[in-house]
Amino acid sequence: MKAPRRAAAIAVATTAIFSATAFAQAPDLGAATGEVTALLIGWPDQDGVDAVTGKPTKGIGALETLFESTHPDIDLKIINIPWGEGSTGYGPKTESMVQANEACVYHMPGQYDYAKQGLLTDLDPLIAQDTAFEDVWEGNFLENAKAWTPDNPTATTYLPAYTGVRVIHWDAKLFEDWGVEPLSAEPTVEEITEKAKAMTGINPVTGEQNYGYWYQGEYLNWQFQTLAHALGATWGQVNDDGSWTIDWNTPEYLAGVNKLLELAQYAPEGALAADAMPQGFLTDQNVVAIIPEGEPGYFVQELINGTDEQRARFRSSHNLRGPDGLGGLATVEMYTMAASCPNKLAAWEVLKFLAGDADVQRYYFEQGGNLPTRSGGTELMPELAVLPDAEIIATEPGSTEPRYPWAASDPRWSLQTALQSALAGTLTPEQALEQAQAETDAWLAQQ
């Protein structure tokens, strides 16, 4: 990653980092004993066998066993739910569990919202009282773990558990078939547009219909934000009082919608309803040349365990960059502690373990292809070296845009719906942004 490495002494996990004795003078936090429930998202429930590689997989229960082997006085209970979407997604499940005080530790992508409501523990006092605590995370990951709370506008509200990555994939074989120069390591909007157009049509070598571009219609917001930011758009800001100013209806965002509509001409018809990579991705059946928004779960372990031919064919480039040199969705996953947690000291031990333990971060990489947030984390994923674009994949998270606080809130869905309507042709680009802005303004007024 691009952030500077920390000293080796910090990077090495030690039992002292997770010591509970530092809180001997804090009886109000409870004892580091008893049961702690943690809500995690998207892991295998049971041990099994990977259907593609044939390698064994570990269920999330392995983390319970690992934790309790060094913390025998704490009974860790992990509830594992799928990401899902809409009414069956992680958001509603998290909401119901928070309201019912069902867990102490949460994997919480929407932590900004919960922090504003005073539902999360400010971790700063816990960190200050834990004399054995050390920042084991890469660069400024911990320093950036801030959010506005009713009592502290710069509260540390999460620990950075692991990070994903968003890259642009390109099919080297299709580029070669069409006689198009390979995609550069840091492509521009203009380069992608030109090359996507050049590779849409009948492949001159195979005779198959090819497409130059791909978009995930069901998760369009992140791809669009990156595209629009590369054209100069910024969503707004968090104000001093914790409120948000969000501006969708701007000339820069309008340019982004128009560019998205242009690129969509070079994508298969099924892209609007898609929620993943195109059919044939990572196989010789792929017919799409440029595939943005590659997430680790789609390709990292698959290519590591794949063939030399796959690794040579399916390449990765950095995400689009804006005028500030940043681009793409911030992918650090946030682990928080509920303010309602009755035994915060025990939960603190669980939180540090799930977010900072080297063996746990190794689990995240092995089972999900997620990159470590620990300093020196590349040592936890030596397998990545077999990929020709390993450096791009490993360093991309260090150049993302700042975390979107509205990532799990209504403004996201207002813009998402408007973009889908523009692509479907039921709204003009101007109407789409006007609709998204009106809905967002109404929601903000109620906060």
C-alpha positions in Angstrom: 0.0 0.0 0.0 1.1 3.6 -0.5 1.0 4.7 3.1 4.4 4.4 4.9 5.1 1.2 6.7 5.1 1.2 10.5 8.0 -0.1 12.6 8.2 -3.8 12.7 7.6 -3.8 16.4 4.2 -2.4 15.8 3.4 -4.7 13.0 3.9 -7.9 15.0 0.8 -9.0 16.9 1.5 -9.7 20.6 -0.6 -10.9 23.4 0.1 -7.6 25.2 -1.7 -5.6 22.5 -4.9 -7.4 23.5 -4.3 -7.4 27.3 -7.3 -6.7 29.5 -5.2 -5.7 32.5 -4.8 -2.1 31.3 -8.4 -1.5 32.4 -8.0 -2.4 36.0 -8.8 1.2 37.0 -12.0 1.4 34.9 -14.6 -0.6 36.8 -17.4 1.3 35.0 -16.6 -0.6 31.8 -17.3 -4.0 33.4 -15.1 -7.0 33.5 -13.4 -8.6 30.5 -15.5 -11.7 31.0 -18.8 -13.1 29.9 -20.5 -13.3 26.5 -19.9 -11.0 23.6 -22.0 -11.2 20.5 -20.5 -9.9 17.2 -22.3 -9.3 13.9 -20.2 -10.1 10.9 -21.2 -10.0 7.2 -20.5 -12.3 4.3 -18.5 -15.2 5.5 -19.0 -19.0 5.1 -21.1 -20.4 8.0 -19.5 -23.8 7.9 -16.2 -25.5 6.8 -16.5 -26.7 3.3 -14.8 -27.1 -0.1 -14.5 -24.3 -2.7 -16.5 -25.3 -5.7 -14.0 -23.8 -8.1 -10.6 -24.6 -6.6 -11.4 -27.7 -4.6 -9.6 -26.3 -1.6 -11.0 -26.5 1.9 -12.7 -23.4 3.3 -13.1 -22.4 6.9 -16.3 -21.3 8.4 -16.5 -18.2 10.6 -16.6 -20.3 13.7 -12.8 -20.7 13.3 -12.5 -17.1 14.6 -14.5 -18.0 17.7 -12.2 -20.9 18.4 -9.1 -18.8 17.8 -10.3 -16.0 20.1 -11.3 -18.2 23.0 -8.0 -20.0 22.9 -6.4 -16.8 24.2 -9.4 -15.3 26.0 -10.9 -18.2 28.0 -13.0 -15.9 30.2 -14.9 -14.4 27.2 -17.5 -16.3 25.2 -17.5 -14.9 21.7 -20.7 -15.5 19.7 -20.5 -14.6 16.0 -23.7 -14.0 14.0 -22.9 -14.1 10.3 -25.3 -12.7 7.8 -25.1 -12.3 4.0 -24.7 -8.9 2.3 -27.9 -9.3 0.4 -29.8 -6.2 -0.9 -32.9 -4.2 -0.2 -35.2 -5.4 2.5 -33.2 -8.6 2.9 -29.8 -7.0 3.0 -27.4 -6.4 5.9 -28.8 -2.9 6.5 -32.3 -3.8 7.9 -30.8 -6.7 9.8 -28.2 -4.5 11.5 -30.9 -1.9 12.2 -33.1 -4.4 14.0 -30.2 -5.8 16.0 -29.0 -2.4 17.1 -32.5 -1.4 18.2 -32.9 -4.7 20.1 -29.4 -4.4 21.7 -28.6 -7.9 20.3 -24.9 -7.4 19.9 -21.9 -5.5 21.2 -19.6 -5.6 18.1 -20.8 -4.8 14.6 -19.4 -4.9 11.1 -21.1 -1.7 10.2 -20.7 -0.1 6.8 -23.3 2.5 7.8 -21.5 3.5 11.0 -21.7 7.2 10.2 -25.5 7.1 10.6 -25.4 5.2 13.8 -22.6 7.5 15.2 -24.8 10.5 14.6 -27.6 9.0 16.6 -25.4 8.3 19.6 -25.7 4.6 19.2 -22.0 3.8 18.9 -19.2 3.8 21.6 -16.6 6.5 21.2 -13.4 4.4 21.3 -11.1 7.2 22.2 -11.5 6.7 26.0 -11.0 3.0 25.6 -7.8 3.6 23.6 -6.6 6.2 26.1 -7.1 3.8 29.1 -5.5 0.8 27.5 -1.9 1.5 28.2 -0.8 -1.6 26.2 -2.7 -0.5 23.1 -0.7 0.0 19.9 -1.8 1.1 16.5 -1.1 -2.0 14.4 -2.8 -0.6 11.3 -1.3 0.6 8.1 -0.5 4.3 7.6 -3.4 6.6 8.7 -6.1 3.9 8.7 -6.8 4.3 12.4 -6.4 8.1 12.3 -9.1 8.2 9.7 -11.5 6.1 11.7 -13.5 9.1 12.8 -17.1 10.2 12.7 -19.4 12.8 14.3 -21.1 11.8 17.5 -23.3 14.0 19.8 -20.5 14.3 22.3 -17.4 14.4 20.0 -17.3 15.7 16.4 -14.0 13.7 15.8 -14.7 10.5 17.7 -12.9 7.3 16.8 -16.0 5.1 16.1 -14.5 2.0 14.5 -11.4 -0.1 14.0 -10.3 -0.9 10.4 -10.8 -4.6 10.0 -9.8 -5.3 6.4 -10.0 -3.5 3.1 -11.3 -4.5 -0.2 -10.1 -3.1 -3.5 -11.8 -1.7 -6.6 -9.9 -2.0 -9.8 -10.6 -1.9 -13.5 -10.2 -5.3 -15.2 -9.4 -5.7 -18.9 -9.2 -8.8 -21.1 -5.7 -8.8 -22.6 -6.8 -11.4 -25.3 -9.6 -9.2 -26.5 -7.3 -6.2 -26.7 -4.9 -8.3 -28.8 -7.7 -9.7 -31.0 -8.8 -6.1 -31.8 -5.3 -4.8 -32.2 -5.9 -2.2 -29.4 -3.0 -1.1 -27.1 -3.3 -2.5 -23.6 -5.1 -0.4 -21.0 -2.6 1.8 -19.1 -2.0 1.3 -15.4 -3.8 4.5 -14.6 -6.3 5.0 -17.4 -8.3 8.2 -18.1 -11.9 8.5 -18.9 -10.9 9.4 -22.5 -8.8 6.3 -22.8 -11.5 4.0 -21.6 -14.1 5.6 -23.8 -11.9 5.3 -26.9 -10.9 1.7 -26.3 -14.4 0.6 -25.3 -15.8 1.9 -28.5 -13.0 0.3 -30.6 -13.8 -3.2 -29.2 -17.5 -3.2 -29.5 -18.7 -5.3 -32.4 -17.8 -8.5 -34.2 -14.4 -9.8 -33.0 -12.1 -9.9 -36.1 -10.4 -13.1 -34.9 -13.2 -15.1 -33.3 -16.2 -13.8 -35.1 -18.1 -13.4 -31.8 -19.9 -10.3 -30.6 -17.7 -8.3 -28.2 -18.5 -5.4 -25.9 -16.1 -2.8 -24.8 -17.5 -1.9 -21.4 -19.4 -3.3 -18.4 -21.4 -1.8 -15.5 -23.2 -3.3 -12.6 -26.7 -1.8 -12.8 -27.8 -2.9 -9.4 -24.7 -1.4 -7.7 -24.2 1.5 -10.1 -23.5 4.3 -7.6 -19.9 3.4 -6.8 -18.9 3.1 -10.5 -20.7 6.3 -11.3 -19.2 8.2 -8.3 -15.7 7.2 -9.6 -16.5 8.3 -13.1 -18.1 11.6 -12.0 -15.2 12.3 -9.6 -12.8 11.8 -12.5 -14.7 14.6 -14.3 -14.5 16.9 -11.3 -17.6 16.1 -9.3 -17.7 16.1 -5.5 -20.7 15.0 -3.5 -20.6 17.7 -0.8 -19.4 17.7 2.8 -20.0 16.9 6.5 -20.7 20.1 8.3 -19.4 21.2 11.7 -22.7 20.3 13.3 -22.7 16.8 11.9 -25.2 17.5 9.2 -24.5 16.8 5.5 -24.5 19.0 2.4 -25.1 16.8 -0.6 -25.1 18.2 -4.2 -26.1 15.8 -6.9 -27.5 18.3 -9.3 -24.3 19.9 -10.6 -22.7 20.4 -14.0 -20.0 17.9 -13.1 -22.5 15.2 -12.1 -24.5 15.9 -15.3 -21.3 15.3 -17.3 -20.9 12.1 -15.4 -24.4 10.9 -16.2 -23.9 11.7 -19.9 -20.5 9.9 -20.0 -22.1 6.9 -18.3 -24.9 6.8 -20.9 -22.2 7.0 -23.6 -20.2 4.1 -22.2 -23.4 2.1 -21.6 -23.7 1.9 -25.4 -20.7 -0.4 -25.4 -22.1 -2.8 -22.8 -24.3 -5.9 -23.1 -28.0 -5.3 -22.6 -28.0 -7.3 -19.4 -25.8 -4.8 -17.6 -28.6 -2.7 -16.3 -30.0 -5.6 -14.2 -26.5 -7.0 -13.2 -25.2 -7.2 -9.7 -21.8 -8.8 -10.5 -19.3 -9.4 -13.2 -20.4 -10.3 -16.8 -21.1 -13.9 -17.8 -17.9 -15.6 -18.7 -15.7 -13.5 -16.5 -12.3 -15.2 -15.8 -13.1 -17.8 -18.5 -12.5 -18.2 -22.2 -16.1 -17.3 -22.7 -15.7 -13.7 -21.7 -16.7 -11.2 -24.3 -16.3 -7.9 -22.5 -13.0 -6.0 -22.8 -13.1 -3.4 -20.0 -14.8 -4.4 -16.7 -14.7 -1.7 -14.0 -15.4 -2.2 -10.3 -13.6 -5.4 -9.8 -13.9 -6.4 -6.1 -11.6 -8.9 -4.4 -14.3 -11.5 -4.0 -14.7 -11.7 -7.8 -11.1 -12.3 -8.8 -8.3 -12.4 -6.2 -8.5 -15.9 -4.9 -9.8 -17.1 -8.3 -6.7 -15.9 -10.1 -4.3 -16.9 -7.4 -5.7 -20.5 -7.7 -6.2 -20.3 -11.4 -4.0 -21.0 -14.4 -1.1 -19.0 -15.9 -3.3 -18.4 -18.9 -6.1 -16.8 -16.8 -3.6 -14.6 -15.0 -2.1 -13.4 -18.2 -5.5 -12.7 -19.8 -7.4 -11.0 -17.0 -5.4 -7.9 -16.0 -6.1 -5.1 -13.6 -5.5 -1.3 -13.7 -6.0 1.4 -11.1 -9.4 3.0 -10.8 -10.1 6.3 -12.4 -8.6 9.3 -10.6 -10.1 12.8 -10.0 -8.3 16.1 -10.1 -7.2 15.5 -6.5 -5.4 12.3 -7.5 -7.9 10.1 -5.7 -10.5 7.8 -7.1 -12.8 4.9 -6.3 -14.8 3.7 -3.3 -13.0 3.7 0.1 -13.1 0.0 1.0 -11.9 -0.2 4.6 -14.5 -2.2 6.5 -15.6 -0.8 9.8 -16.0 -2.8 13.1 -17.8 -0.8 15.8 -19.0 -1.2 19.4 -22.6 -0.5 20.3 -23.2 2.2 23.0 -25.7 -0.2 24.6 -23.1 -2.9 25.1 -23.2 -3.9 28.8 -19.7 -5.3 29.0 -17.5 -2.9 27.0 -14.2 -4.2 28.4 -14.8 -7.7 27.1 -16.2 -6.3 23.8 -13.1 -4.2 23.5 -11.0 -7.3 23.5 -13.2 -8.8 20.8 -13.2 -5.7 18.7 -9.4 -5.4 18.7 -9.1 -9.1 17.9 -11.5 -9.1 15.0 -10.0 -5.9 13.5 -6.3 -6.3 14.3 -5.2 -9.8 14.9 -2.8 -11.1 12.2 -4.3 -14.5 12.0 -7.8 -13.0 11.7 -6.7 -10.8 8.8 -5.1 -13.8 7.2 -8.5 -15.5 7.5 -10.2 -12.5 5.7 -7.7 -12.8 2.9 -7.9 -16.6 2.5 -11.7 -16.8 2.6 -12.7 -13.5 0.9 -9.6 -12.2 -0.9 -9.8 -9.1 1.3 -6.6 -7.1 1.8 -5.2 -6.7 5.3 -5.3 -3.3 7.0 -2.4 -4.2 9.3 1.0 -2.5 8.8 3.1 -4.9 6.7 0.0 -6.6 5.6 1.5 -7.7 2.3 3.3 -10.3 4.3 0.0 -11.9 5.1 -0.8 -12.5 1.5 2.4 -13.7 -0.3 0.2 -15.6 -2.8 -0.7 -12.3 -4.4 2.8 -12.2 -6.0 1.8 -14.6 -8.7 -0.5 -11.9 -10.2 1.1 -9.7 -12.8 -0.7 -6.7 -11.4 -0.1 -7.5 -7.7 1.3 -4.0 -7.0 -1.7 -2.3 -8.5 -4.1 -4.5 -6.4 -2.1 -4.0 -3.2 -1.7 -0.2 -3.5 -5.1 0.8 -4.9 -6.8 1.1 -1.5 -4.4 3.8 -0.5 -5.6 6.2 -3.2 -9.4 6.0 -2.8 -11.7 8.9 -2.1 -12.6 9.6 1.5 -15.4 7.4 2.9 -18.9 8.4 1.8 -20.8 9.0 5.0 -24.1 8.4 3.1 -23.0 5.1 1.7 -25.7 3.2 3.5 -28.3 6.0 3.7 -31.2 7.2 1.6 -29.2 9.6 -0.6 -27.3 6.6 -2.0 -30.5 4.9 -3.1 -32.1 8.1 -4.5 -29.2 8.6 -6.8 -29.0 4.9 -7.7 -32.7 4.9 -8.7 -32.3 8.0 -10.7 -29.3 6.6 -12.6 -31.1 3.4 -13.4 -34.0 5.5 -14.8 -31.6 7.5 -16.9 -30.1 4.4 -18.4 -33.5 2.9 -19.0 -34.6 6.0 -20.8 -37.5 6.9 -18.5 -35.7 10.1 -17.3 -33.4 12.5 -19.0 -30.0 13.0 -17.3 -31.2 16.4 -16.1 -34.5 14.9 -14.8 -32.6 12.1 -13.1 -30.4 14.5 -11.1 -33.3 16.8 -10.3 -35.2 13.8 -8.9 -32.2 12.5 -6.9 -31.6 16.0 -5.5 -35.2 16.6 -4.5 -35.4 13.3 -2.7 -32.1 13.8 -1.0 -33.0 17.3 0.1 -36.3 16.0 1.6 -34.4 13.3 3.5 -31.8 15.7 4.8 -34.5 18.1 6.0 -35.8 15.3 8.3 -32.5 14.5 9.9 
